């Protein structure tokens, strides 16, 4: 049941996922809405899309594949852009939300950013599945965070310290409900 928005305008779900959380959300969103989901690397042209939903994992302050997907894009008046970040840090924390939005503002061209509907979901991490490069970066980050006094730690840093080396999954598929409502508007 891909939604039609005129002659051939179909809604589309795109995702950028390295370790699976954003892909799981995208697949569930696709299942619940009937909108086809694609990895951003395999995305068809966006010019025929009505609503473009992009779900992307947060890595080192950026959303995987988002810049590449939106490069050179502009939205027509009848198109909608929904951007969903998926990260380990709690997006309900105001500081985390501000950091995420600052990062998005650097990745999304200003005209698109002003029109985009933004949502933030939590994912997970399994240190055993991280690439050697990511494990190394996380180890260095953990070591540097340990040197900061507890009262100066941010909520994001505390969460990283608490989950370091573990397998944690904060994925909540029910958190897709507001996004589904946004798509259906």
URHUQUI-V752363 format. One line per field, one symbol per residue. ss: DSSP state (h for helix, s for strand, l for the rest). Layout:
ss = ???
//
This chain:
ss = lllslllllsssssssllllhhhhhhhhhhhhhlllssshhhllllllsssssssssssllssllhhhhhlllllllllssssssssllllllhhhhhhhhhhhhhhllhhhhhhlsssssslssshhhllhhhhhhhhhhhhhhhlllhhhllhhhhhhhhhlllssslllhhhhhhhhhhhhl
//
